[in-house]
Amino acid sequence: MPLRVAIGADHGGFALKNELVSRLTGKYAVTDIGAHTLDPDDDYPDFAVAVAKAVVAGKAERGILVCGSGVGAVIASNKVPGIRACLCHDTYSAHQGVEHDDMNILCLGARVIGVELACELVFAFLDARFSGEERHRRRLGKVLLIEKSALQGNAGGGRR
């Protein structure tokens, strides 16, 4: 069964998202969350939340978000509990973020990188697997404690 991937973009990432969808379709089970038409007035948080919710709900195992810089997509999607989204513009970070940190959404800046690099990043991200090594599980556990603490209204969470 192919990996299920949700992908979304605002107007800034619209063209790159469409190119990625065409290159991923067939190798992965791709769900295109939108935008489905180019609308210069759309807003990245709408697509970031939709992709993040698809990942958290198990409708997709990984997500890809594209906006102009990628920064807004990271900020918005990381507000959804259970999401570990990262901005990557190099292949090492794209696979290492999954292997060590269990990153589940890759964010890209369409105004920062070109199509070929974006494809390399996406394939590095999608083909990577969380290592499960004890040190990585321990560190991820600490990150999850921070999230849990914040959800309970506490500011801290880190080392205890």
C-alpha positions as CSV (number, residue, x, y, z in Angstrom):
1,M,0.0,0.0,0.0
2,P,1.5,3.3,-1.0
3,L,2.2,6.0,1.6
4,R,-0.8,8.4,1.9
5,V,0.2,12.0,1.4
6,A,-1.9,15.2,1.8
7,I,-0.6,18.3,0.0
8,G,-1.8,21.8,0.1
9,A,-0.7,25.3,-0.9
10,D,-1.9,28.9,-1.0
11,H,-1.5,31.2,-4.1
12,G,2.2,31.5,-3.4
13,G,2.8,27.8,-3.7
14,F,0.0,26.9,-6.1
15,A,2.1,26.2,-9.2
16,L,4.7,24.2,-7.3
17,K,2.1,22.2,-5.5
18,N,0.5,21.3,-8.8
19,E,3.8,20.2,-10.2
20,L,4.5,18.1,-7.1
21,V,1.1,16.4,-7.3
22,S,1.7,15.4,-10.9
23,R,5.1,13.9,-10.0
24,L,3.9,12.1,-6.8
25,T,0.8,10.6,-8.2
26,G,1.3,6.9,-9.0
27,K,4.1,6.5,-6.5
28,Y,2.1,7.7,-3.5
29,A,-1.6,8.0,-2.6
30,V,-1.9,11.7,-2.9
31,T,-4.8,13.8,-1.6
32,D,-4.7,17.4,-3.0
33,I,-6.2,19.5,-0.3
34,G,-6.1,22.7,-2.4
35,A,-5.9,25.4,-3.5
36,H,-7.6,24.0,-6.6
37,T,-7.7,27.4,-8.4
38,L,-5.3,30.3,-8.2
39,D,-6.7,32.9,-5.9
40,P,-4.3,35.7,-4.9
41,D,-6.5,36.4,-1.9
42,D,-6.5,33.0,-0.3
43,D,-4.7,32.4,3.0
44,Y,-2.0,29.9,3.9
45,P,-3.4,29.1,7.4
46,D,-6.6,27.5,5.7
47,F,-4.5,25.0,3.8
48,A,-2.0,24.4,6.6
49,V,-4.8,23.5,9.0
50,A,-6.5,21.3,6.4
51,V,-3.3,19.3,5.7
52,A,-2.5,19.1,9.4
53,K,-5.9,17.8,10.3
54,A,-5.7,15.2,7.5
55,V,-2.4,13.9,9.0
56,V,-3.6,14.0,12.7
57,A,-6.8,12.2,11.7
58,G,-4.9,9.4,9.9
59,K,-6.2,10.2,6.5
60,A,-2.6,10.8,5.5
61,E,0.6,9.6,7.0
62,R,2.6,12.7,5.8
63,G,1.8,16.2,4.7
64,I,3.4,18.7,2.3
65,L,2.7,22.4,2.4
66,V,3.8,25.0,0.0
67,C,3.5,28.8,0.4
68,G,5.7,31.6,-0.8
69,S,8.5,31.3,1.8
70,G,7.2,28.1,3.7
71,V,7.4,30.0,7.0
72,G,3.7,30.7,7.4
73,A,2.8,27.1,6.6
74,V,5.2,25.9,9.4
75,I,3.8,28.4,11.9
76,A,0.2,27.6,11.2
77,S,0.4,23.8,10.9
78,N,2.5,23.5,14.1
79,K,-0.4,25.0,16.0
80,V,-2.3,21.7,15.4
81,P,-1.5,19.2,18.2
82,G,0.3,16.2,16.9
83,I,2.0,18.0,14.0
84,R,5.7,18.3,13.7
85,A,6.2,20.5,10.6
86,C,9.5,21.8,9.4
87,L,10.7,24.1,6.7
88,C,13.4,22.3,4.6
89,H,15.4,23.6,1.7
90,D,18.1,20.9,1.8
91,T,17.8,17.1,1.4
92,Y,19.6,16.3,4.6
93,S,17.1,18.1,6.8
94,A,14.2,16.7,4.8
95,H,15.1,13.1,5.6
96,Q,16.9,13.6,9.0
97,G,13.8,15.5,10.3
98,V,11.8,12.3,9.8
99,E,14.6,9.9,10.9
100,H,15.4,11.7,14.2
101,D,12.4,13.9,14.9
102,D,9.5,12.1,13.4
103,M,8.6,15.1,11.3
104,N,5.2,14.6,9.6
105,I,4.8,17.7,7.5
106,L,7.3,19.1,5.1
107,C,7.0,22.8,4.3
108,L,8.5,24.4,1.2
109,G,8.9,28.0,0.0
110,A,8.0,28.2,-3.7
111,R,9.6,31.6,-4.0
112,V,12.8,30.2,-2.4
113,I,13.5,27.0,-4.2
114,G,13.0,25.6,-7.7
115,V,10.9,22.7,-8.9
116,E,13.7,20.1,-9.1
117,L,15.1,20.8,-5.7
118,A,11.5,20.7,-4.3
119,C,11.1,17.3,-5.8
120,E,14.3,16.0,-4.3
121,L,13.2,17.3,-0.9
122,V,9.8,15.7,-1.2
123,F,11.2,12.3,-2.1
124,A,13.8,12.5,0.6
125,F,11.1,13.3,3.1
126,L,8.6,10.7,1.9
127,D,11.1,7.9,1.6
128,A,12.5,8.5,5.1
129,R,11.4,6.6,8.2
130,F,11.6,7.4,11.9
131,S,14.6,5.5,13.3
132,G,12.9,4.5,16.5
133,E,16.3,4.6,18.3
134,E,16.1,5.1,22.0
135,R,17.7,8.6,22.0
136,H,15.3,9.7,19.3
137,R,12.3,8.3,21.1
138,R,13.4,10.0,24.3
139,R,13.8,13.3,22.6
140,L,10.5,13.0,20.8
141,G,8.9,12.1,24.1
142,K,10.2,15.4,25.6
143,V,8.7,17.3,22.7
144,L,5.4,15.6,23.1
145,L,5.5,16.5,26.9
146,I,5.9,20.2,25.9
147,E,2.9,19.9,23.6
148,K,0.8,18.1,26.3
149,S,1.8,20.7,28.9
150,A,0.8,23.6,26.6
151,L,-2.5,22.0,25.9
152,Q,-3.2,21.8,29.6
153,G,-2.4,25.5,30.0
154,N,1.1,25.2,31.4
155,A,3.9,27.2,29.7
156,G,6.7,24.7,30.4
157,G,7.0,21.1,29.7
158,G,10.7,20.5,28.8
159,R,13.1,18.8,31.2
160,R,11.8,17.2,34.4
